[in-house]
Amino acid sequence: MREAHFIDKNKAKWSDIEHNLKNKLNVHPDILAKNYIEITNDLAFAQTYYSKSKTKDYLNELALFAHQSIYKDQRTSSNQFIDFFKNDVPAIVYKNQKMFLYSFLIFSLAVLIGVLSSHFDPDFTRLILGDDYVNETLINIKKGDPAAIYKSGSEAGSTLYITINNIKVAFYAFTLGLFFSIGTGYILFSNGIMLGAFHYMFYQEGVLGKAMSAIWMHGTIEISVIIIAGACGLMIGNSFMFPKTLSRIKSLTIKAKEAVMILISTIPLFMIAGFIEGFITRLYDVNLFFSLLVILLSILLIVWYYIIYPIQKYRNNNSFLFNPSQTTNEKE
């Protein structure tokens, strides 16, 4: 069927559906449900035969409007907080999983560079971490307590400071994506090199295992959040550079909304990491198995929620198709 004929055949119906959605209080729920099915069927047809047309874009917007109009009250009456973490975020994460992979690879490459640079240049670690930090750490190593720096300060004060600092780093990784992803790449790269140099310093002093049992108790979540925020920044930058069939502004607006939702999902992680570093890390030398348990649980939390769960949820739940968080699933 030619697109012009498809439009002529259905434009009156689409106009009626728009009218019903705008006046849904006066329309029977069964009619609204029928309208929703009709518009999604038309959208599927348009996606197949007119994938780059304005007709497909119009139907996509109308289908989204229908979903929001019909299910808004249902979502409001339910626990939106749970729904956000259970449905919305995993859907967006799944759709943008390549950006997560790219962010991880950039960060991992930077860590490797940090390690190699420290190995071949004895002054590199001090250049990256600073003389004061290195000197203090070396003193603590000689005392037999390589992670003693995490025992300084009050628990509550340390937690607040650490949480704010983690949020600041993630915010930079996110917002600098506006600079064509280069800014985000810089944040990922600089933090990765710092982490690599940091690890090599402990390796060189022969206390890598003991130090890591402390540092990775909170570091597992902290580093993961930086990578997640980096993925959000890449989403923003790439949406502007590679808008596909959309305008650059439209593409940027859509991806920015998705990226913000992912970033919001990391707020509980900021709090958990800050609490661990402020209250728990200082106990690292009490029991090695306790340290390893905290690290393992942190890894499982991140891997399950941001990798395994989105894949399982998306494959087994077709309701993601018109989830309000997925405003661009059909447009891309």
Buried (B, 14 or more C-beta within 10 A) or exposed (E): EEBEEBBEEBEEEBEEBBEBBEEBEEBEEEEBEEBBEBBBEBBBBBBEBBEEBEBBBBBBBBBBBBBBBBBEEEBEEEEEEEBBBEBBBBBBBBBBBEBBBBBBEBBBBBBEBBBBBBBEEEEBBBEBBEEEBBEBBEEBBEEEBBBBBBBEBEEEEBBEBBBEBBBEBBBBBBBBBBBBBEBBBBBBBBBBBBBBBBBBBBBEBEBBEBBBBBBBBBBBBBBBBBBBBBBBBBBBBBBBEEBEBBEEEBBBBBBBEBBBBBBEBBEEBBBBBBBBBBBBBBBBBEEEEBBEEBBEEBBEBBEEBBBEBBEEBBEEEEEBBBBBBBBBBBBE
